Amino acid sequence: MVSLLEVVLIATAAGCATGIGALPTFYTDQVSHRLYDSAVGFAAGVMVGAAVFALVVPGLEIGAPLEVVIGLLAGGGFLLVANATLPHLHLRITDQDEQFEGTAIISEDGADGTRTTLEATEIQDNKRRALLVGGAVTIHNVPEGLAVGIAFASGEPTLGFAIAIAITVQNIPDGFAMAVPAARAGVSPPRTVLYTTLSGGVPEPIAAAAGFALVAMVTGLFPVAAGFAAGAMIAVVFREMIPSSHGHGYVDTATVAFLLGFALMLVVDTVLAV
Protein backbone atom coordinates (compact mmCIF):
# COMPACT_ATOMS: atom_id res chain seq x y z
CA MET A 1 0.00 0.00 0.00
CA VAL A 2 1.17 3.52 -0.79
CA SER A 3 2.32 5.47 2.28
CA LEU A 4 0.90 8.81 3.46
CA LEU A 5 4.14 10.57 2.48
CA GLU A 6 3.95 9.17 -1.05
CA VAL A 7 0.32 10.28 -1.35
CA VAL A 8 1.26 13.80 -0.26
CA LEU A 9 4.12 13.95 -2.76
CA ILE A 10 1.93 12.71 -5.62
CA ALA A 11 -0.84 15.17 -4.74
CA THR A 12 1.71 17.99 -4.52
CA ALA A 13 3.00 17.19 -8.00
CA ALA A 14 -0.54 17.12 -9.39
CA GLY A 15 -1.44 20.37 -7.64
CA CYS A 16 1.67 22.18 -8.83
CA ALA A 17 0.60 21.53 -12.42
CA THR A 18 -1.38 24.77 -12.10
CA GLY A 19 1.98 26.50 -12.45
CA ILE A 20 2.44 24.97 -15.90
CA GLY A 21 -0.64 26.85 -17.02
CA ALA A 22 1.02 30.12 -16.01
CA LEU A 23 4.18 29.59 -18.08
CA PRO A 24 2.76 31.21 -21.26
CA THR A 25 2.62 34.53 -19.39
CA PHE A 26 6.38 34.77 -19.91
CA TYR A 27 5.55 35.35 -23.59
CA THR A 28 1.96 36.63 -23.82
CA ASP A 29 -1.24 37.18 -21.87
CA GLN A 30 -3.43 36.45 -24.88
CA VAL A 31 -4.67 33.12 -26.19
CA SER A 32 -7.26 32.20 -28.81
CA HIS A 33 -10.74 31.31 -27.63
CA ARG A 34 -10.64 28.13 -29.70
CA LEU A 35 -7.49 26.90 -27.95
CA TYR A 36 -8.73 27.89 -24.49
CA ASP A 37 -12.17 26.30 -24.97
CA SER A 38 -10.53 23.13 -26.28
CA ALA A 39 -8.19 22.93 -23.30
CA VAL A 40 -10.99 23.45 -20.78
CA GLY A 41 -13.27 21.01 -22.59
CA PHE A 42 -10.55 18.37 -22.68
CA ALA A 43 -9.81 18.85 -18.98
CA ALA A 44 -13.53 18.56 -18.19
CA GLY A 45 -13.70 15.24 -20.02
CA VAL A 46 -10.68 14.00 -18.11
CA MET A 47 -12.26 15.00 -14.80
CA VAL A 48 -15.58 13.29 -15.52
CA GLY A 49 -13.76 10.18 -16.73
CA ALA A 50 -11.66 10.09 -13.59
CA ALA A 51 -14.72 10.56 -11.37
CA VAL A 52 -16.58 7.72 -13.09
CA PHE A 53 -13.84 5.16 -13.71
CA ALA A 54 -11.57 5.78 -10.72
CA LEU A 55 -14.13 6.66 -8.04
CA VAL A 56 -17.75 5.74 -8.79
CA VAL A 57 -17.09 2.32 -10.35
CA PRO A 58 -14.64 1.16 -7.63
CA GLY A 59 -17.02 2.52 -4.99
CA LEU A 60 -19.84 0.42 -6.43
CA GLU A 61 -17.61 -2.64 -6.52
CA ILE A 62 -16.67 -2.29 -2.86
CA GLY A 63 -19.88 -0.93 -1.32
CA ALA A 64 -23.61 -0.56 -1.88
CA PRO A 65 -25.04 1.78 -4.54
CA LEU A 66 -26.83 3.79 -1.85
CA GLU A 67 -23.52 4.57 -0.14
CA VAL A 68 -22.03 5.90 -3.37
CA VAL A 69 -25.17 7.92 -4.14
CA ILE A 70 -25.15 9.52 -0.68
CA GLY A 71 -21.51 10.45 -1.09
CA LEU A 72 -22.13 11.74 -4.63
CA LEU A 73 -24.91 14.07 -3.54
CA ALA A 74 -22.97 15.22 -0.49
CA GLY A 75 -19.89 16.02 -2.59
CA GLY A 76 -21.88 17.98 -5.15
CA GLY A 77 -23.69 19.82 -2.38
CA PHE A 78 -20.41 20.67 -0.68
CA LEU A 79 -19.02 22.22 -3.84
CA LEU A 80 -22.17 24.26 -4.51
CA VAL A 81 -22.29 25.53 -0.92
CA ALA A 82 -18.61 26.47 -1.08
CA ASN A 83 -19.23 28.38 -4.30
CA ALA A 84 -22.18 30.23 -2.78
CA THR A 85 -20.41 31.01 0.50
CA LEU A 86 -16.97 32.13 -0.66
CA PRO A 87 -16.05 34.88 -3.16
CA HIS A 88 -16.22 33.26 -6.54
CA LEU A 89 -15.88 33.87 -10.27
CA HIS A 90 -16.46 31.62 -13.25
CA LEU A 91 -13.25 30.52 -14.96
CA ARG A 92 -13.24 32.47 -18.17
CA ILE A 93 -11.00 34.33 -20.57
CA THR A 94 -11.76 37.78 -21.91
CA ASP A 95 -11.07 38.99 -25.42
CA GLN A 96 -9.10 42.07 -26.41
CA ASP A 97 -12.17 44.33 -26.47
CA GLU A 98 -13.21 43.30 -22.97
CA GLN A 99 -9.67 43.88 -21.76
CA PHE A 100 -10.00 47.66 -22.25
CA GLU A 101 -13.49 48.16 -20.84
CA GLY A 102 -13.53 50.84 -18.15
CA THR A 103 -10.18 52.38 -19.13
CA ALA A 104 -9.99 55.94 -17.83
CA ILE A 105 -8.91 58.64 -20.29
CA ILE A 106 -6.93 61.22 -18.35
CA SER A 107 -5.52 63.49 -21.06
CA GLU A 108 -5.56 64.36 -24.71
CA ASP A 109 -2.57 65.84 -26.43
CA GLY A 110 -1.26 66.49 -29.93
CA ALA A 111 -2.90 68.18 -32.86
CA ASP A 112 -4.05 64.82 -34.18
CA GLY A 113 -6.09 64.20 -31.04
CA THR A 114 -3.90 61.33 -29.79
CA ARG A 115 -5.14 60.17 -26.40
CA THR A 116 -2.99 59.11 -23.50
CA THR A 117 -4.80 56.62 -21.32
CA LEU A 118 -4.29 55.39 -17.81
CA GLU A 119 -5.39 51.78 -17.47
CA ALA A 120 -5.95 52.06 -13.73
CA THR A 121 -9.49 50.70 -13.81
CA GLU A 122 -8.45 47.81 -16.01
CA ILE A 123 -5.54 46.95 -13.72
CA GLN A 124 -7.80 46.96 -10.66
CA ASP A 125 -10.36 44.78 -12.46
CA ASN A 126 -7.66 42.30 -13.43
CA LYS A 127 -6.30 42.20 -9.88
CA ARG A 128 -9.79 41.47 -8.58
CA ARG A 129 -10.34 38.83 -11.25
CA ALA A 130 -7.00 37.17 -10.49
CA LEU A 131 -7.85 37.00 -6.78
CA LEU A 132 -11.33 35.62 -7.40
CA VAL A 133 -10.23 33.05 -9.96
CA GLY A 134 -7.34 32.10 -7.68
CA GLY A 135 -9.82 31.60 -4.86
CA ALA A 136 -12.03 29.48 -7.10
CA VAL A 137 -9.08 27.35 -8.24
CA THR A 138 -7.96 26.88 -4.63
CA ILE A 139 -11.47 25.84 -3.55
CA HIS A 140 -11.71 23.34 -6.39
CA ASN A 141 -8.35 21.83 -5.53
CA VAL A 142 -9.68 20.69 -2.15
CA PRO A 143 -12.07 18.00 -3.47
CA GLU A 144 -9.47 17.05 -6.06
CA GLY A 145 -6.91 16.46 -3.32
CA LEU A 146 -9.48 14.48 -1.36
CA ALA A 147 -10.05 12.34 -4.43
CA VAL A 148 -6.35 11.48 -4.66
CA GLY A 149 -6.10 10.55 -0.98
CA ILE A 150 -9.35 8.56 -0.98
CA ALA A 151 -8.38 6.66 -4.13
CA PHE A 152 -5.00 5.64 -2.72
CA ALA A 153 -6.60 4.68 0.62
CA SER A 154 -8.75 2.14 -1.23
CA GLY A 155 -5.72 -0.14 -1.41
CA GLU A 156 -5.62 0.10 -5.21
CA PRO A 157 -2.71 2.37 -6.19
CA THR A 158 -3.85 2.34 -9.82
CA LEU A 159 -6.97 4.28 -8.82
CA GLY A 160 -4.87 6.93 -7.13
CA PHE A 161 -2.55 7.29 -10.10
CA ALA A 162 -5.49 7.56 -12.50
CA ILE A 163 -7.01 10.37 -10.42
CA ALA A 164 -3.62 12.11 -10.07
CA ILE A 165 -3.09 12.03 -13.84
CA ALA A 166 -6.56 13.44 -14.45
CA ILE A 167 -6.06 16.25 -11.96
CA THR A 168 -2.65 17.11 -13.40
CA VAL A 169 -4.17 17.55 -16.86
CA GLN A 170 -7.13 19.50 -15.52
CA ASN A 171 -5.00 21.88 -13.43
CA ILE A 172 -3.14 23.30 -16.42
CA PRO A 173 -6.04 25.33 -17.90
CA ASP A 174 -7.07 26.26 -14.36
CA GLY A 175 -3.62 27.75 -13.87
CA PHE A 176 -3.85 29.67 -17.12
CA ALA A 177 -7.26 31.09 -16.16
CA MET A 178 -5.70 32.46 -12.97
CA ALA A 179 -2.45 33.64 -14.54
CA VAL A 180 -3.82 35.76 -17.39
CA PRO A 181 -5.58 38.42 -15.26
CA ALA A 182 -2.63 38.46 -12.88
CA ALA A 183 -0.24 39.13 -15.75
CA ARG A 184 -2.52 41.84 -17.14
CA ALA A 185 -2.60 43.48 -13.71
CA GLY A 186 1.18 43.88 -13.81
CA VAL A 187 2.30 40.93 -11.70
CA SER A 188 5.69 39.75 -12.94
CA PRO A 189 5.80 36.37 -14.74
CA PRO A 190 7.92 34.70 -12.01
CA ARG A 191 5.50 35.81 -9.30
CA THR A 192 2.52 34.81 -11.43
CA VAL A 193 3.93 31.31 -11.84
CA LEU A 194 4.71 31.11 -8.11
CA TYR A 195 1.25 32.21 -6.95
CA THR A 196 -0.48 29.98 -9.50
CA THR A 197 1.62 26.99 -8.47
CA LEU A 198 0.84 27.56 -4.79
CA SER A 199 -2.92 27.72 -5.52
CA GLY A 200 -2.77 24.01 -6.31
CA GLY A 201 0.43 22.88 -4.65
CA VAL A 202 -0.72 23.80 -1.13
CA PRO A 203 -4.39 22.73 -0.79
CA GLU A 204 -4.21 19.49 -2.77
CA PRO A 205 -1.61 17.65 -0.64
CA ILE A 206 -3.32 18.81 2.57
CA ALA A 207 -6.69 17.56 1.35
CA ALA A 208 -5.12 14.35 0.02
CA ALA A 209 -3.55 13.63 3.41
CA ALA A 210 -6.90 14.22 5.13
CA GLY A 211 -8.77 11.96 2.71
CA PHE A 212 -6.16 9.22 2.92
CA ALA A 213 -6.04 9.27 6.72
CA LEU A 214 -9.82 9.34 7.10
CA VAL A 215 -10.49 6.35 4.85
CA ALA A 216 -7.53 4.44 6.26
CA MET A 217 -8.82 4.90 9.82
CA VAL A 218 -12.53 4.30 9.20
CA THR A 219 -13.11 0.86 7.68
CA GLY A 220 -15.80 0.73 5.02
CA LEU A 221 -15.83 4.49 4.40
CA PHE A 222 -14.40 4.28 0.88
CA PRO A 223 -17.70 3.96 -1.08
CA VAL A 224 -19.16 7.09 0.53
CA ALA A 225 -15.85 8.98 0.35
CA ALA A 226 -15.33 8.01 -3.29
CA GLY A 227 -18.85 9.18 -4.10
CA PHE A 228 -18.19 12.44 -2.26
CA ALA A 229 -15.02 13.16 -4.22
CA ALA A 230 -16.67 12.19 -7.51
CA GLY A 231 -19.69 14.38 -6.80
CA ALA A 232 -17.50 17.38 -6.04
CA MET A 233 -15.42 16.86 -9.18
CA ILE A 234 -18.47 16.46 -11.42
CA ALA A 235 -20.03 19.57 -9.85
CA VAL A 236 -16.86 21.52 -10.69
CA VAL A 237 -17.11 20.38 -14.31
CA PHE A 238 -20.76 21.35 -14.79
CA ARG A 239 -20.66 24.46 -12.61
CA GLU A 240 -17.44 25.93 -13.97
CA MET A 241 -15.65 24.18 -16.76
CA ILE A 242 -18.41 23.46 -19.25
CA PRO A 243 -19.89 26.99 -19.07
CA SER A 244 -16.37 28.39 -19.46
CA SER A 245 -15.77 26.39 -22.63
CA HIS A 246 -19.14 27.22 -24.23
CA GLY A 247 -19.18 31.00 -24.23
CA HIS A 248 -17.10 31.94 -27.26
CA GLY A 249 -18.74 30.21 -30.23
CA TYR A 250 -16.63 27.04 -30.20
CA VAL A 251 -19.14 24.68 -28.58
CA ASP A 252 -18.52 21.86 -31.05
CA THR A 253 -14.76 22.11 -30.61
CA ALA A 254 -15.09 22.05 -26.83
CA THR A 255 -17.49 19.09 -27.04
CA VAL A 256 -15.10 17.06 -29.17
CA ALA A 257 -12.28 17.92 -26.76
CA PHE A 258 -14.48 16.78 -23.84
CA LEU A 259 -15.09 13.42 -25.51
CA LEU A 260 -11.37 13.01 -26.20
CA GLY A 261 -10.56 13.72 -22.54
CA PHE A 262 -13.19 11.22 -21.38
CA ALA A 263 -11.87 8.62 -23.81
CA LEU A 264 -8.32 9.22 -22.58
CA MET A 265 -9.35 8.44 -19.01
CA LEU A 266 -11.10 5.29 -20.18
CA VAL A 267 -7.85 4.15 -21.80
CA VAL A 268 -5.73 5.23 -18.81
CA ASP A 269 -8.00 3.39 -16.38
CA THR A 270 -7.91 0.27 -18.54
CA VAL A 271 -4.13 0.36 -18.94
CA LEU A 272 -3.44 1.04 -15.27
CA ALA A 273 -5.86 -1.70 -14.23
CA VAL A 274 -3.99 -4.31 -16.23
MODADA-V462232 format. One record per pair of residues at least 4 apart in sequence whose C-alpha atoms are under 7 Angstrom apart, sorted by the first residue. I is the first residue (numbers start at 1). GAP is how many residues later the second one is. D is the distance in Angstrom with one decimal. If there is no record, write none. Layout:
I/GAP/D + I/GAP/D
This chain:
1/154/5.9 + 2/4/6.3 + 2/5/6.8 + 2/150/6.8 + 2/155/6.7 + 3/4/6.3 + 4/4/6.2 + 4/205/6.6 + 5/4/6.2 + 6/4/6.1 + 7/4/6.1 + 7/142/6.4 + 7/201/6.9 + 7/202/7.0 + 8/4/6.0 + 8/197/4.8 + 8/200/6.4 + 8/201/6.1 + 9/4/6.3 + 10/4/6.3 + 11/4/6.0 + 11/134/6.4 + 11/137/6.6 + 11/153/6.7 + 11/193/5.8 + 11/194/4.8 + 11/197/6.4 + 12/4/6.0 + 12/189/5.1 + 12/192/6.4 + 12/193/5.1 + 13/4/6.6 + 14/150/5.9 + 14/153/6.2 + 14/154/4.5 + 15/153/6.7 + 15/156/7.0 + 15/185/4.1 + 15/186/4.3 + 15/189/5.7 + 16/181/4.8 + 16/182/6.8 + 16/184/5.4 + 16/185/4.4 + 17/151/5.6 + 17/154/5.7 + 17/155/5.7 + 17/180/6.8 + 18/153/4.8 + 18/154/4.9 + 18/156/6.3 + 18/157/4.1 + 18/178/5.9 + 18/179/5.2 + 18/182/6.0 + 19/4/6.8 + 19/156/5.9 + 19/174/5.2 + 19/175/6.9 + 19/177/5.2 + 19/178/4.0 + 20/152/5.8 + 20/155/7.0 + 21/151/4.4 + 21/152/5.7 + 21/153/7.0 + 21/154/4.4 + 21/155/4.3 + 22/153/5.6 + 22/154/5.0 + 22/157/5.2 + 22/170/6.7 + 22/171/5.2 + 22/174/6.7 + 23/170/6.5 + 24/4/6.1 + 25/4/5.3 + 25/155/6.9 + 25/158/6.5 + 25/164/5.9 + 26/163/5.5 + 29/151/5.4 + 29/154/6.5 + 29/155/6.8 + 31/5/6.8 + 32/4/6.3 + 33/4/5.8 + 33/215/6.4 + 34/4/6.1 + 34/216/6.1 + 35/4/6.2 + 36/4/6.2 + 37/4/5.9 + 37/208/4.3 + 37/213/6.9 + 37/217/5.5 + 38/4/6.0 + 38/215/6.1 + 38/216/4.7 + 38/219/5.5 + 39/4/6.2 + 39/134/6.3 + 40/4/6.1 + 40/133/6.0 + 40/201/6.2 + 40/205/5.9 + 41/4/6.3 + 41/201/6.6 + 41/204/5.9 + 41/213/4.7 + 41/214/6.4 + 41/216/5.3 + 41/217/4.6 + 42/4/6.3 + 42/215/4.5 + 42/216/4.4 + 42/218/6.5 + 42/219/4.7 + 43/4/6.2 + 43/126/6.2 + 43/127/4.4 + 43/218/6.3 + 44/4/6.3 + 44/126/7.0 + 44/193/5.6 + 44/197/6.2 + 44/214/6.0 + 45/4/6.0 + 45/213/4.2 + 45/214/6.0 + 45/215/7.0 + 45/216/4.3 + 45/217/4.3 + 46/4/6.1 + 46/120/5.5 + 46/215/4.4 + 46/216/5.0 + 46/218/6.9 + 46/219/5.8 + 47/4/6.1 + 47/119/5.9 + 47/120/6.9 + 47/123/6.9 + 47/186/6.7 + 48/4/6.2 + 48/186/5.9 + 48/214/6.7 + 49/4/5.9 + 49/213/4.8 + 49/216/5.3 + 49/217/6.6 + 50/4/5.2 + 50/5/7.0 + 50/112/6.8 + 50/113/5.6 + 50/116/6.2 + 50/215/6.1 + 51/4/5.2 + 51/5/6.3 + 51/179/4.6 + 51/182/6.7 + 51/183/7.0 + 52/4/4.9 + 52/5/6.1 + 53/4/5.5 + 53/216/6.7 + 54/4/6.4 + 54/105/5.2 + 54/108/6.6 + 54/109/6.5 + 55/4/5.9 + 55/96/7.0 + 55/171/5.1 + 55/172/6.6 + 55/175/6.1 + 56/4/6.2 + 56/12/6.9 + 56/170/6.4 + 56/171/5.9 + 56/174/6.7 + 57/4/6.3 + 58/4/6.2 + 59/4/5.8 + 59/9/6.3 + 59/163/6.7 + 59/164/4.2 + 59/167/6.0 + 59/168/7.0 + 60/4/6.0 + 60/5/5.7 + 60/8/6.6 + 60/163/6.8 + 62/161/6.6 + 63/4/6.7 + 63/160/5.4 + 64/4/6.8 + 65/4/6.2 + 66/4/6.1 + 67/4/6.3 + 67/156/5.9 + 67/157/5.1 + 68/4/6.0 + 68/155/5.3 + 68/156/5.0 + 68/159/4.6 + 69/4/6.2 + 69/158/6.4 + 70/4/6.1 + 70/154/6.6 + 71/4/6.0 + 71/153/4.4 + 71/154/6.0 + 71/155/7.0 + 71/156/4.2 + 71/157/4.0 + 72/4/6.3 + 72/155/4.2 + 72/156/4.7 + 72/158/6.2 + 72/159/4.2 + 73/4/6.0 + 73/158/6.2 + 74/4/6.0 + 74/154/5.8 + 75/4/6.4 + 75/153/4.0 + 75/154/5.9 + 75/156/4.5 + 75/157/4.4 + 76/4/6.3 + 76/155/4.5 + 76/156/4.5 + 76/159/5.3 + 77/4/6.1 + 78/4/6.1 + 78/154/6.9 + 79/4/6.2 + 79/153/5.5 + 79/156/6.6 + 80/4/6.2 + 81/4/6.0 + 82/4/5.9 + 83/5/6.2 + 87/45/6.4 + 88/44/5.5 + 88/45/6.9 + 88/47/6.8 + 88/48/5.7 + 89/43/5.7 + 89/44/5.7 + 89/47/6.6 + 90/150/5.8 + 90/154/7.0 + 91/42/6.4 + 91/86/6.1 + 91/149/6.3 + 91/153/5.9 + 92/85/6.5 + 92/152/5.3 + 93/84/6.6 + 94/4/5.8 + 94/5/6.5 + 95/4/6.3 + 97/4/6.9 + 100/22/6.4 + 101/21/7.0 + 102/19/5.9 + 102/20/6.3 + 103/15/6.7 + 103/16/5.1 + 103/17/6.9 + 103/18/5.6 + 103/19/5.8 + 104/13/6.3 + 104/14/5.7 + 104/15/6.2 + 104/16/6.9 + 104/17/6.6 + 105/11/6.7 + 105/12/4.7 + 105/13/6.2 + 106/10/6.8 + 106/11/5.9 + 106/12/6.4 + 107/8/6.3 + 107/9/5.6 + 107/10/6.9 + 108/5/6.4 + 108/6/6.1 + 108/7/4.5 + 108/8/6.0 + 109/4/6.0 + 109/5/5.8 + 109/6/6.2 + 110/4/5.8 + 119/4/6.1 + 120/4/6.2 + 121/4/6.1 + 122/4/6.1 + 123/4/6.2 + 123/61/6.8 + 123/62/4.6 + 124/4/6.2 + 124/61/7.0 + 125/4/6.1 + 126/4/5.9 + 126/55/4.8 + 126/56/6.4 + 126/58/6.4 + 126/59/5.2 + 127/4/6.2 + 127/54/6.6 + 127/55/6.0 + 127/58/5.5 + 128/4/6.2 + 129/4/5.9 + 129/52/6.2 + 130/4/5.8 + 130/48/5.5 + 130/51/5.1 + 130/52/5.1 + 131/4/6.1 + 132/4/6.2 + 133/4/6.1 + 133/45/5.5 + 134/4/6.1 + 134/44/5.5 + 134/65/6.6 + 135/4/6.1 + 136/4/6.2 + 137/4/6.2 + 137/37/6.5 + 137/62/6.7 + 138/4/6.9 + 138/61/5.2 + 138/62/6.2 + 138/65/6.7 + 140/4/6.7 + 140/96/7.0 + 141/4/6.0 + 141/59/6.0 + 141/62/6.2 + 141/63/5.5 + 142/4/6.3 + 142/61/5.8 + 142/62/5.6 + 142/65/5.6 + 143/4/6.1 + 143/86/5.7 + 143/89/6.0 + 143/90/6.7 + 144/4/6.5 + 144/23/6.9 + 144/60/6.7 + 144/89/6.7 + 145/4/6.4 + 145/59/4.1 + 145/60/6.1 + 145/62/4.8 + 145/63/4.3 + 146/4/5.9 + 146/61/5.0 + 146/62/4.6 + 146/64/7.0 + 146/65/4.8 + 146/83/6.4 + 147/4/5.9 + 147/16/7.0 + 147/61/6.9 + 147/79/6.9 + 147/82/5.0 + 148/4/6.3 + 148/12/5.4 + 148/15/5.9 + 148/16/6.1 + 148/60/5.6 + 149/4/6.1 + 149/59/4.1 + 149/60/5.9 + 149/62/4.8 + 149/63/4.1 + 150/4/6.5 + 150/61/5.0 + 150/62/5.1 + 150/65/6.3 + 150/72/6.9 + 150/75/6.7 + 150/76/6.4 + 151/8/5.4 + 151/9/4.6 + 152/4/6.1 + 152/5/5.3 + 152/7/6.6 + 152/8/4.6 + 152/60/6.8 + 153/59/5.1 + 153/62/6.0 + 153/63/5.7 + 154/68/6.4 + 157/4/6.3 + 158/4/6.1 + 158/114/5.6 + 158/115/6.3 + 159/4/6.3 + 160/4/6.1 + 161/4/6.1 + 162/4/6.3 + 162/106/6.7 + 162/107/6.2 + 163/4/6.1 + 164/4/6.1 + 165/4/6.4 + 166/4/6.2 + 167/4/5.9 + 168/4/6.9 + 170/4/6.9 + 171/4/6.1 + 172/4/6.4 + 173/4/6.1 + 174/4/6.5 + 175/4/6.0 + 175/21/5.8 + 176/4/6.1 + 178/4/6.7 + 178/18/6.7 + 179/4/6.0 + 179/13/6.0 + 179/17/6.5 + 180/4/6.2 + 181/4/6.1 + 182/4/6.7 + 182/5/5.6 + 182/10/6.5 + 183/4/5.1 + 183/5/6.6 + 183/6/6.7 + 183/9/6.7 + 187/4/6.5 + 187/5/6.1 + 188/4/6.1 + 189/4/6.1 + 190/4/6.2 + 191/4/6.0 + 192/4/6.0 + 193/4/5.9 + 194/4/6.2 + 195/4/6.3 + 197/4/5.7 + 198/4/5.5 + 200/4/5.9 + 201/4/6.9 + 202/4/6.7 + 203/4/6.1 + 204/4/5.9 + 205/4/6.0 + 206/4/6.4 + 207/4/6.1 + 208/4/6.0 + 209/4/6.0 + 210/4/6.0 + 211/4/6.2 + 212/4/6.0 + 213/4/6.0 + 214/4/6.1 + 215/4/6.7 + 215/6/5.7 + 215/7/5.9 + 221/4/6.0 + 222/4/5.7 + 223/4/6.1 + 224/4/6.1 + 225/4/6.3 + 226/4/6.1 + 227/4/5.9 + 228/4/6.3 + 229/4/6.2 + 230/4/6.1 + 231/4/6.0 + 232/4/6.3 + 233/4/6.4 + 234/4/6.4 + 235/4/5.7 + 236/4/5.5 + 236/5/6.7 + 237/4/4.8 + 237/5/6.0 + 238/4/5.5 + 239/4/7.0 + 240/4/6.1 + 241/4/6.3 + 242/4/6.3 + 243/4/6.6 + 245/9/6.1 + 246/4/6.5 + 246/5/5.0 + 250/4/6.2 + 251/4/6.0 + 252/4/6.2 + 253/4/6.2 + 254/4/6.1 + 255/4/6.4 + 256/4/6.3 + 257/4/6.2 + 258/4/6.2 + 259/4/6.0 + 260/4/6.1 + 261/4/6.5 + 262/4/6.4 + 263/4/6.3 + 264/4/6.1 + 265/4/5.8 + 266/4/6.2 + 267/4/6.0 + 268/4/5.9 + 269/4/5.9 + 270/4/6.5
